[in-house]
Amino acid sequence: MSTGSLSPATYPTDAITVCCDRCRRVGRYKRRTLVQRYGTDAAMPDVLNEITACERNDRLSVERCEAYYAELRALL
């Protein structure tokens, strides 16, 4: 089911980098690994929440986790 979001299968690069400047996190994943783990139709925002599993994700304050996909931010 399409949600309008990228999925692991449609992500534009084979290497997927997750960063969070607030948490100082950097992680690199292979696209095929994320496809196997989350499926071809998973929305990348949902995958990001699963990957980070950050304790800050539950916060409603300004200290919320700021995880992002580095390759996508570079396109902005």
Protein Blocks (a to p, Z undefined) as FASTA:
>chain_A
ZZhiacfklpcbfbdcdddfklopacdddfklmmmmnojkbcfklmmmmmnopaklmpcb
fkbccbdcfklmmmZZ
